[in-house]
């Protein structure tokens, strides 16, 4: 069905963002507004994807947070899967829980969601010429959300040394530099997450500044409603408010107020965890917009 429907496809929209940043909810909102077909996490190990880049034994938790450090790190098989995904062709069976009702399979519009493309947004935009929306959330809130997920893997079990070895990349290359930085912070869970968030978000920020991706802040969508997405002018379809929890919303948090969603990480995390995340993020991504006195003045949407 996917291959047949791909011949009719007219518009593709790609969503990317760090895990627990609202990517699933944003995809759900756009799919419903556009009556579009959806493709969910084509690179997820849970969807059957295997990264050929790994050497030796890698834990399930580590596999799930692997990001190619540049477009050069994508293998030919990764490229094929990416190409097919942007054509609406799933390569892991009919497992996309957002693809309902079934007749959306035949839609001319497609919304694809990834969480691993932070370092390769430029390449994707230049190669496939698709609009890219990148959603960003406060890293401390991301860490707090991770701590309460009931997934089969947890970030505290991630080991970056299982994923990245500086020796695998040419000397002086951006990939080697990123790998070296990540391994420096492969100690505490808060350090690991903050380092991965900072480097990938910093890379995505360059794509946003270059006009190759559009930035949406999770906090602005929660505060103002998804209608602010209409300002991106990616579609003539009006995007209404959507208070429906996503399929991956942590149990018990479906009815929280906007203020709780935005701020309760301050009580859910320890002072040490918050200070660690702040220190790492300010060092690796100084313009992160979350840990300075002017954070409240951050621009809602960037093009």
N, C-alpha and C positions, 0 to 999 in steps of 0.2 A: 504493500500500500504506500509506503514511504517513497519508494522509487517512482511509482506512478504519479503520486501527488507532487513530487519535486518538479515535474514538467510544467505544472500550473503555478508554481510559486512565483510571487511577484515582489514581495517585500520581506526582508529579514532584519530583525532587530536583535542585537547581542547585548546581554546583561552580564557584567562581571563585578565581582566584589569579594572581599575576604569573607571566610566562613562566619556565620552568625551576624552578618551585617544587614540582613533584610533582603538578600537576593531572591529567595524563594517567594517571599511576600510581594516583592516588586514584580517578579515575573507573573505571578498569579493575577495581580492587578491589571497588568498590561494585556495578558491573554484574555481576560474577561472583557476588557474595554474594546479590544480590537477583534474579538471573536476569532482569535488566532490559534494556530497550532502551536504546541510547545514541545521543546526538547530539553530534558533536564539532565544536567551534569554529565555530558558525554565522556569526560575524562575521569570520572569517579571509579575507583576500584570496585565499589559496590555495584556499579553498572557493568562490571566485567572488563574494565580497561586495565591493561598491564603495562607499566612503564619499563621499557627495555633499558633504561639508563641505570638501573640499580645494579650494584655489585654485591654479591653475598646475600645474607639473610637480612631482610628488612621487615620490621614489625608492621602489623596492620595499621596501627595508629600512624606510624611514620609514612606509610604508603599514601594515606589519605590526605596528607598536607604537603605532598611534593608539588613544587612549582618549577617548571623549566625556567632557568635563570636568564635566558634570552631566547630569541627565535632560533639561534644556532643550536640550541639544545633540543629542539624538536626533531624527532626521528622521522623518516619517511612514513612510517605507520601512523605516527601522531598526526602528520600532515594530512594523510588520507582521512583519518577520523574527523579532523577539524573541518576539512572540505565537505565531507558528507553531512556533518552536523549543521553547517550553515546552508545546506540544501534541504534540511529537514529530514534527513535519513538517519534514523537511529541504528546503531550497530550492536545493540545489546538487547534486542527483543522489545516487546511492548510493555515496558515497565515504567512509563512516565506518568506518575500519578496526577500530573496537571493536565493531561490530555483528555479532558472530558468536556462536553460530550464527545462521543466517538466521531461525529461528523466534522469536528474541528481538524481531523486529519487531512481533510480536503481543502482547508482554508488556503487562500492565496497569501496570507500573512503568517509569519513565523516568529516566535520569540524563543531564543536559545539562551540558556543560563549556564555560566561557568563560574568557578571560584579559583581557577589556577592560572589565569592569563595576565596577572598584574605586570609581569615583565615583558609581555609580548604584544601589548595592545597596539603599538605602532605598526608592527608587522601585520597583524590581523587587519587593521584598518586599511593599510596600503595594498595588501594582497587581495582582499575580498570586497573592499568598498562597501562595507555595511555600517550603519550607524551603531555606535557603541555607547552604552550607558554604564558608567562605573559608579557604584554606590559605596559610600564610605561611612563608617560608624566609629564612634569613640573607642579607642583600643581597650580601655579599661572595661567598658560595657561589653565588648566582644569577649574579653577574658572571663568576665562574670557569667556571661551566657554559656560559654564553654563549660564552666564548672558545674552547670546544672543540667546539661544535656543527658539524655538517656541513650545516646548512641552506643553502638558496639565498640567504639574506640573513643579515647579521651585524649585531649591535648597533653595532659600531664605524662602520658606514656610515649609521647613523640621524642625521638632522638635525632637531631639534625645531622649528627655525624654518620648516621645510617644512609642519609640521602645525598650528602654533598661532600666531596673530597676535592680540595683545591688542586691536587695533582691531576685531576681529570680535565683541567682547563688550561689553555695556554698562559704562560707567564705574562703578566701585565694586562690580561683581558678583563673586561668588566665582570664576566662570569666568575673568574678566579677571585677577584676582589670581593664579590658578594659572598661566595662560599667561605672565604676566610673570615669575613665579618660574622656570618651566621654561626660559625663554629666557636667564635669567641663568646657567644651568648648561649651556648648549649649547656647551661647549668640548671637553672630553675625554670619551671613552666612559664612563669610570667616573663622571664627574660627571652625565652624562645619565641613566645607569641609576639612580644613587642618587637623583636628583631625582624621576624618575618613580616609582620604588619608594616613596619617602618620602611623596609627596603622595597617591598612590593608596592606599597602606597606611594612612596617617593617616585618609583618608576612610572606608575600610572599617572602621577601628577604631571610628569613631563609630557605624556600623551595628551592630557587634558589641556595644558597650556598651548600645545602645538595645534589644537583644534581637531585632534583625531579621536577624541572621546569626550563625552559629556559627563560632568560630575553632578551627582545628586547626593546630598548629605542626608543620612538616615534621620538625623535629628530634625531637619526641616520638613521632611515628609510626615513624620509623626506629629510635629507641631502644627503644620499648616494643612495637612491632608495631601493625598496623591494628586489632587488637581493641579498642584504646582508643576507637575510634569508636562502640562499643556504648554508651558513656556518654552519647552525644548523644541517645539514645532516639528516634531518627528512624525506627527500624524494629525490629520484633521479631525480624528475621532476625539470627542470630549472624554476625558478621563475623570470619572466621578470619585468621590471619597469611597474608601474601602476599609472598613473596620474589621473585616474577616481575618481571623488568625490564619497563618499559613500552616501547611501540613507539618512543618518542622518546628512550630512554636513550642517552647518548653511547656510541658503540662503544668497547669496552675497559673500560667501567666496570660491566659487568653483575654481576661477582662481587666487588665491593669489600666490605670489612667495614663495619659500621655506623660504626665510628670513622673510617674513611677517608672515608666519605660526608659525615660531619659536619664534619671538621676539615681535610681536605687542601687546602682553599682557601688556608690559611695559607702553604703552600709553593708553590702554583700561581700566586699573585698576587705582584706586587712590593710592597715596603713603601709606595711612593708610592700605588699603587692602593688598598691597604687604608686608608691614612690619608685618602685623598680620599673614599672611600665612607663612612668613619666620620664625617668632618667634616660632609659634606652631610647624612647621615641624622640625626645628632644636632642639626643646626640646624633641619631641616624637620620631623622627626618625633622629638622628644626622648624620647618614651615608647616607642621602637621595641623595647626589651627585649633588644637584641643587643649594644650597645656600652656597657654599664655593668657595674659590679661585681656587680650583682644579677641578671644575665641568667639565671643558672642557676636562679633562684628563680621564673622566669616560670610563670604558671598554664598547665597543659597544655591545658585546654579551657575556653572561655568560652561562656556562653549569653546 
